Amino acid sequence: MSWMVLVRAEAERDLLEARDWYEWKRAGLGSEFLDEFAAAMASLEQNPQRERFYFREFRRILLRRFPYKIFYQIIGERVVVFRVLHAKQDHERQIK
């Protein structure tokens, strides 16, 4: 079974901010960041239940090369991505 993954607007903003920052650091690095995000989304499409609960009702998946966490919930037959946050950010205050 393949799950439908939806990315909320806040998570998209997080993603674009991170991409822009990495691209500013080195040309092409922003694209590499997006590739890592796409790989994480493919993993969620296949098996979102693999990750355990992390905070309240949120699960998280880590990007491999970059220090970012993707916070999501399984709602019915959908996977909803709420935030894409740097590992050092205060997650409890930013996840809604």
N, C-alpha and C positions, 0 to 999 in steps of 0.2 A: 504494500500500500504506500502510495506517495501522499504526503500531507501537503496541504496548501499553507504556505507561509506568507503572512501579511506583515509589512513593516509600517509601523505607525509614523506619523509626521515627525515626532520628536526624535525617534531613532534615525530617520533619514537626515535630519539636521545634524545629529551627532556624527553620523557617518561622513557627511560632506565636510564638516569642520575638520575632522581627523584627516580625511583625504587631502584637503587643501594644505594643512600643516605639514604633512609628510611630503607633499609635492614641493612646498616651499624649501624644505630641508634638502631635497635632492630630486631633480627631474626624473620622473618615472616611478618614484617611490610611492606616490599617491595611488597610481594604478596597481602597484603590487599590493598595497593595503586593500584595495577594492577586490582584488583577486582572492585574497585571504578571506574576506567577508563572504564572497560568493561560495567559496569552499565550505564555510561554516553553514551557509544557508542550504547547500546541497545535503549536508549531513542532517540538518533539521528536517528536511523534506523526507528523508529516509527513516529516521528514528529519533524523534524529539524526546521520547520518554527515556532515552538512554541516560540523560543527565538528571541528577537528583535535585530535589528542592534546595535552593541556596538561601533565599531570603523571603520570608512570608510565603506567598504562593508562586513566587518567581523561581524559575530555573535559570541557569546561565551556561553558556558555552564560551570557551576561551579561543581567541585567535592564536594560531601557532607561532607566527613570527612577530606579532605585534602585541604590546601589553594592553589589550582591549578585551572587555567582557561584553557579551551580548546577553541581555536579560529578556526572557520571554515567558509566556504562559501557553499552555495548551487549553484552548477553549473550544469545546465540542470537537469537531474534526479539523480545527485550524490551529496553526501555531502563530501566535501574535508576538512580534518583536516590539518591545516597549522602549528600550534604550540600548545604545552602544557606547559604553563608558570606558575611559582609561582606568587601568587597574588601581591607580592611586586616588581616584575621585571618591568622594563620599557617596557611596551607592544608596545607602538608606535614605538620604535626604533627596536624592534625585530620581528615584524610581517611584512612579505613581501608577 
